[in-house]
Amino acid sequence: MLSFRSDASAGATIRLRERRDQQQTESQTMKSNEPNFATAEPADRERLIRELAHQLCKSEGSPEGRDAEFWDRAKERLEAETHSSYPPTQSRANRT
């Protein structure tokens, strides 16, 4: 026979697992809804650049007068990530 304490503990464990699974599902949904920089509409691309530029600015203590620098760095980083996510292509000479 199970005691009240073990039943309550088991119930709490189940609730924690359900909450964790729900959070993982929500996180995956958010990631899948995030536009890909390469295929995003211009407004979405601008938003992604703006968000990353803001993060970069905050990480360096929010210095004034360097907005263009952070914008350029964010844009370059997103473009680099986009290009590195594509698989390498074979030249026609190396195809079998």
N, C-alpha and C positions, 0 to 999 in steps of 0.2 A: 504494500500500500504506500502511495506517495504522500508525503507530507504537504501541507499548505505551502510551506516555504519553497520546496522544489517545483511545485506547480507554478507558483508566481514567478520564480526564476526562469523557468522554461518559457513562460508567456512573455516575459520581458525580452528574452533572447530572440524569440520569434519576431516580436515587434521591431527590435533593432535590425534584424536581418531584412525585414520588409522595408523599413525606412532606408537602409543602405541600398537595396535593390532599386527602390524608387528614385533615389538620388542619382544612381548610376545611369538609369534610363533617361532621366531628365538631362543629365550632362551630355549623354550621347546625342540626344535630340537637339540640344542647343548647338553642338559641334556640327551636326549634319545640316543644320539650317544656316550656319555661317557661310556666307558666300565665298567662293574661291576667288582669290585676287585676280587670277588670270581671266576668269570668265565672268566676273562681276560687272554689273552695270557701272557707269562712271560715278554715279552718286554713292554706290556701295563701296567702290574703290576709294573714293575720297574719305568716306567715313572710316574705313579700315586704316588708312594712312593717318587720319586725325587721331584715332584712338591710340595707335602705336606711338605717334609723336608725343602725345600727352604722357604716356607711360615713360617714355625716354626722358622727357623733360622733368617729370617728378623724380625719377631715379637719380637725377643729377642735381637735385635741390631746387628745381624751378628757377634757373637763372633767367634774368630778363634780357631781351634783345637777341635771343638765339632761336627764335621761332622757325626761321627759314632753315637753319641747320638741322633742327630736330625733324622738320617736315621731310627734308631731303634724305636724312638717314633712315627714317621710317619707310619712305618710298623705295629706297634702294634695298633695304632688308626684305620687304615684301616681294619685290621683283626677284631678288636672289632666291628666296624660298620657293617662289613659283617655278623658276627655271630649274632649280635643283630637284623639284618633285617629279619632273618628267623623266621617263626612262631614257637612257642614252640611245641614240639612233646609230644604226650601222651605215657605213658608207656603202655605196653600190659595189665597190671592189671587194669588200669583206663578206658579202652575202654568199651563202652556200646553197 
